[in-house]
Amino acid sequence: EGPEVLGLPKEVQAVLGVHQFGLGIFMLTFEQIPPSLRWLSKILGFSTSLGSTGAAEMRRSGEMLSPRRDWARVVVAILDGFIHENFAVLDSLGEELLAKYETSAIVRMLVGYYYRIAGKLPESDAMFYDALGYSRDIPQWEITIEYERGYNAWLQLDWQKATEYVTNFMNRSEMKAYKAHAAYMLACCAHMMGEPKARIDKYLQEVPKFAREKQVWDRYGLRKSKEYLKKGIHRFDEFYIPATNLVEAKQFDRANEYLDKARTVLVDAKQYKSRSTRDEHKALYLMLRGLVLLELHDLEKAQSTLEELFKMKGSVKQETYTIPFGYITMAELCLELSPPRIAEAKTYRDKGKAVG
């Protein structure tokens, strides 16, 4: 059942929809090729801007009456929700899929992720819990849900509950997936709860065992675990880590309050033994503060904060991602101005791509 698309027979739509889905996935995947290898794409005859074309193909697949229709719509909803923050699309599709696939653990997991992206963490946790009832026959799936519920607790700064869920995941899972970042999370939670340094270090020492070279979160956890084992978790991190969690949870006012506390550490010279450590922390602070101020629609302060970050480009050696992230945030800010400064937005976007 469903609407006729362009007057095409259902049989044609079935074949065309599957083709468009496969083509869309290929194009979206191709877009992930690192900038340093884009020259190879050109030699092979491919465009280096396939992402938008892939999204368009996926939208067309979602309109066809084909076996891939629902999954194409899921991909489109993720793109709209995660990248463009069109949360209404996520809510609408989530309700439709839940009604259509009443006993699907996969759908409940997807909707749980949708709610998390939208900042609806209680609803996300409830959906993950609901998914447990439909995944008893798939042990690893059930175990992964433990991690996801722990991650939701982590974002809400519930260190105790996050520790319980993530510890269960670590003890039960036989796979490497998620474990490096999970061990990093456990170390941070232990520090926030005032646990002994020996226990914190034990968690940090677990990270290298599970870190996968090609996984961004694993590499981040590995780098920070080495830093924390060498220098300990800094007072600045006690406020910056909660701020980053709250930003992901879309709780920007609370994040701003934690950044105020992080700033009190930055301006206290007694907290730092070296200028380089303070510079790294300052870059992190400015990057996140700029983003939070943008989300709170304080555009003037956001702009001045990001401009201060750009002046640090030559002094940031470890947290180098702060600069390209700041450029992209500034590009978004330019589009929020009245009237939008489209040319400037493109310039900042290009700067971000060039140094990212």
N, C-alpha and C positions, 0 to 999 in steps of 0.2 A: 504494500500500500504506500501511497505517497503521491506528491505532485508530479505531473509529467514535466520533464526538463527539455526545453527547446523542441517539444514535439517528438522527441526520440522514443522509439519503442523500448519497452522495459529490457528486452534482451540486449539491445545496444548499450543502454545505460549500465547494465551489469558489467559488461566487458570494459567499457570506457572508464567507468568509475574505478575499477581495479587498476587499470593502466595508469590513470592520473594519480592514484594513491602512490604507486610504485615510483613514478616519475617525480612526484613531489618529495617523497622521502629521500630519493637520490640527490635532488637539488639542494635540499636543506642540509643534508650530510656533507655535500661537496663544499658548502659555504663555510664549514668548520675548518677547512684547510688553513694552516697558519699563514699569515701574510708573507713570511719568508719563502714560502713555496708556491706562491700564486703565479710566479713566472712559469712554472711547470704546467699549470692549468692552461695558460695561454698557448704554450707550445702544442699541447694536446688538442687545442681547438675549442676549449670551453670558455664561457664567459666567467669572469671572476665575481659577478654579482647575481648568482643564481638563487640566493636566499629569498628575495621577493618573488621571483618566478615560482619557486617551490611552494611558497605559501599560497600563491594564486592557484596552482594546480591542486593543492590540497583542498582549497575552498570549493573548487569545481567538483572534486571527488565527493565532497560532503553533500553536494546537491543531487548526485546521481543515486538511482535506486540500485545499489550494488552491495556485495558482502562487506566492502570496506567503508561504507557510508558513515557508520557510527564512529569508527576509529579515525577517519579523516576529520570528522567534526571535533573529536577529542584533541587532535593535534592542533587544529585551528584555535580551539578554545584555550589551549595552553599558550600558544603564541600571543593571542589577544590578552589573556589574563596576566601572564608572567612578564611579557615584554611591554605591552601597552596598558596594562592594569585595567582592562575592561572586565571588571569583576561580575557585572550583570550577566555577561555571556557564560561565565563559569557557573553561576548559580542556576541559570536556566537549563543549561545542558546537564548539570549534575542531577537536578530533579527529574529530568526526562529519563536519564540513564538508570537511575535508581528504580523508577517505576517499570522500566522495560526489562531490566535484569535484576530481579528481586533477590536472587540468591547468589549473586556474584561478589566474591571477595575482591576481585580485581577492580570492579566498579567502585566499591566502597573505599578502597585504597585511593583510587584516583580522585574521588570526591573529597577524601581527607586531605590530599595534597592541594586541591582547589581551595578548600577552606583556609589552609595554612597560608597560601599565597595571598589570599584576601585579608589576612590578619584575624580570621575568626578561629582562634586556637581552641576554645572550648568545644566548638562544633567539630573542628578537625579531630580532636582527641576522641569525641564521642563516635565519630565515623570509623576511626581506626579500631576502637573497641568493638563496634558492631561487626567489623570485618573479621574479628577473631572467631565469631560464631560460624563463619562460612569457610574457615581455612584450617579446621582441625585435622583434616586429612593430608595437609601439606605442611609438615613440620617447619621447614625453612621459611615459608611464608609467614607462619605464625610467629616465628622468632624475629623476623624482620619488623613485624608490627611492634614488637617490644621496643626496638630501636626508635621507630618513628614516634611512639608515645613518649619515649625518653627525650627525643629531640624537641617535641612540643613543650615538655616541662622545662627543658633547657632554655628555650626562647622566653618562657614566662618567669625565669629566674627562680624556679622551684628546684633548688640544687639537690635536695633530699630525694624528691620523687624522680628527678632525672637520673640520679645515681642508682636508684633501685631498678628502674627499667633497663638502663644501659648495662648495668652489671649482669642482669639476667641474660641480656643479649650476648654479651661477651662470653659468658659461661656456657651458653647453649649452642651458639653458632659455630659451625665447622668451616665456614668460609672466611676469606680475608676481607670481603666487602664490608665497608663501613668501620672496620675495627680500628684502623689507625686514628681516624677522627674521634671514634668513641673513646679510645684511651686518653686522647687529648682532653676531651670533654670531662672525663672522670677526674683527671688531674686538676682541672680548673674548678670543678664542683668541690673537690676535697679542700682546695685552698680557700674557696669562698666560705666553707663551713668550718674553717679553722682546724682542719685535720693536721696531724703531724707531718713534718717535711718528708720523713721517710716514706710515708704512704703516697704522698704526692709524687715523689721521685720514682716510686715503683710503677705508677701509672705511666709516667713520662717515658720510662725505659721500655715500656711495652710498644710504644708507637713504631719504632723502626722495624719491629718484627712483622708488621702488617702493612706498612706503607707501600703503595704501588706507584711506580714512577710516573705513569701517565694520568693519574688521578689528582686533580687540583687540590681537593680537600686533604688528601693524604700527604701531598707535598707540603701543604701549609702546616698541617699538624706536625710533620717531621721537623720542619724548620723551627717552629715555635717550641717543640719539645726540647730540641738541642739548646735553644736559647735559655729556656727556663731551667734546664739542668745545670747550665753553666752559671747563670746569674740569679736564678730564682724568679718567681713571678713578682713583677714590680708593682708598687703601690698604684701606679697609673693604670695598670691592667685590671685592677680590682674595680675600676669604674668604667674603663673602656670596653671590656668584654661584655658587661651587662648592657651597655649602650648599643653595641652592635647587635646583640640579641633582640633588643627592643625595637630597633630599626626594622629588622626582618619581621618582627611581629606587628609592624605598622603602628606601634605605640610611640609616636614621635615626641609627644610632650614629656613622657617619662624618660625617653632617651636623652632629651635635651637637659633634663635635670642631672642625669649621670655625667653628661659631658661638662656641666658646670663644675662637678666635683673633680673630674679629670683635669680640668684647667687649673684648679687650686694646686694640684700636684706639679703641673708643668711650670708654674711660676715660682715654685719653692726650690731654690738652688740646692738646698740641703738634700733633696731627694735624688740628686744625680751626681754620680762620680765622674761621668764623662759627658762632653758636649755632644758627641755623636749619638748617644742613647737618647738624649733630650730631643735632638733634631728628628730622630725617627718617630718618637712619640708625638712630637708637635705636628709632623706631617699626617699621622694617623688621625689626630684630633681635628685638624683643619679639614681634612677630607670628609670625615663623618659629620662634623658640625655644618659644613657647607650643604651637605645633602639634607640634613635634618631641617635646617633653616629654609631650604627650598620647599620641602614637604609642608612646612608650617606657613608657607607663603610670605616669609619675611625676605623678599627678594634682594633688597638693598644690602642687608647684612650678609646674606648668602654670597652675593657677588664679591664683597670686600674680603670675606673669609677665604673664598677660593682663589682670589688674586694673591692673597698672602701665601697660600699653598704653592702657587706657581713660582714664586720667588725662591722657593726652597729646592727647585729642581736639581741643582748641582750638589746639594748637601745630603740628599737622601740616598743611602746605599743599600739598605735592606728592604724597606717597605716601598719599593720602587713603583708598585702598582698604584700607589696613592695619586701620582701625577696624572696618568691617563684616565683614571677614574674621576679625578677632579675636572679634567677637560670635558668628559662626557656629561658630568653634572652641570657644568657651565653651559654646555650646548642646550640642555633641557631648560635651563634658566632663561636663556635667550628666547626660547619659544614661548615662555610664560609671560614675557613682557608685553606691554600694550603700547604700540603695535609690536608684534613679534619681530625679532631681529634674525631673520632667516639666514642671511648671508653670514652673520657672525656665528650662528649656531653651526653652520656647515664648516666654518673655519675651525672651531673648537672640536667638532667631531673628527675632522681630519687630523688635527694635532693628537687627539687621543689614539686614533688608529696608528699614527706614525710612531708613537713611543710605547704603545701597549704591547 
